[in-house]
C-alpha cells in the first residue's frame, strides 16, 4: 500500500512540475433559471468541439513534459476511444495500479471563436487527471463537479491545437450533469440546485453529526443513509458529501451520519429523521454502510422491515444477513480488497437471494450502483 501511495505522489509531482496556466477570457452571458436550478459558468454543451472519440495514447513509466508539446512525435502510439475505462482500452492488467497513461489529439479551433471566452472540460477523472493545451498545463476552476478551465489565451484560432490528458489509476469518473469531454464557448448553463444542511441526529447516549444533501425541489424523493468508518475506526460524514451532491442532481436525498458508536439504533434514528421530512418517500430509504458501518446497516435493516434495501461497501461478513430475505442487497468491493474478497466467498455460500454482486473492476459508477438498489 505504501508503495502505491509513493508512486501516485511521484507521478502527480512529475505531472505538476510542468507548470500550469490560467487564461482569463471575457465574462459569459447570464441565464434565466427555472425553479430548482442554479447557474454555473461552464463550457457550453452546444457550441463545442466534442473530445470524446479517438485519441493517441501510451502507458508510460515516467511522464515527460515534452509529451505535451505540439511537435512531439506520437506517430508510434496506438489509437483508442477515450474517455473510457482502462479495461475497455485493453489495459485491464493496469487497473488498480498507480500507472500514468497519456492521451494526445489534435483539434482545429474555429477562427470565429477568437475574442470569445473558450474553455476546456477534459478531465477524465478530476482527481487523477491533468490537462494540457498546446504544451501548457491548465487547472480546473472547480472539481470534482463540472471541472473546466478558460483557455482563450492559449489557443491558435483557425489552426490545429494539441490537447493532452494524463490519468493515473483507471482515470474515469462519471458524474451527473457534467456533459462529455469538450472544448467550446464558455457560458452560463443550468444545473440542479443542491442544498446542504448540517443536522444533528439524536441517538442513544447522545447526538450524531450528519449532513442533509438534497435537490432544491421535488417531493416523494428516494433517500440514502450513509454510515461508515475510516481507518481510524471513527464515524465519517464529510467523505460522502461530493457523492451525495452528485446523487442529489439525480433526484436523491442523502444523509451521511457520523455515528460515534457503530450500533444499529444510530442508523435507525437517521432513518426516522428522514421519514419525518415531507419531501422524502418513506418507502424508498436505503442504508449504505462502508467498512464497519456495513454490519451496522445490515443489523438496522433487519430490525426495520420498511427499509427498502442495503448497500455494503468493503464490509465484514454478517451471519444475520439472511434475515433480510428478499430485499435488495448490493455488495461492493475492490478487486484486491481483503474484506471484500472474504465477504464475496462467504456470501456465495449463504442461502440469500442476492440482487447484485459487483466488484470495482466492473464499470459502474457508485451513483448508478446505488440507484440500482433504490429502484429495485
Helices and strands as residue ranges (DSSP letters): H 2-16, E 20-21, E 37-50, E 53-60, G 65-68, E 78-82, G 87-89, G 92-94, E 100-108, G 111-113, E 118-121, E 129-133, E 136-138, E 149-150, G 152-154, E 160-168, E 182-192, E 194-203, E 206-215, E 221-228, G 238-240, H 241-248, E 253-258, H 264-275, E 280-290, H 293-303, E 309-313, G 319-324, E 328-333, H 338-348, E 356-359, H 366-375
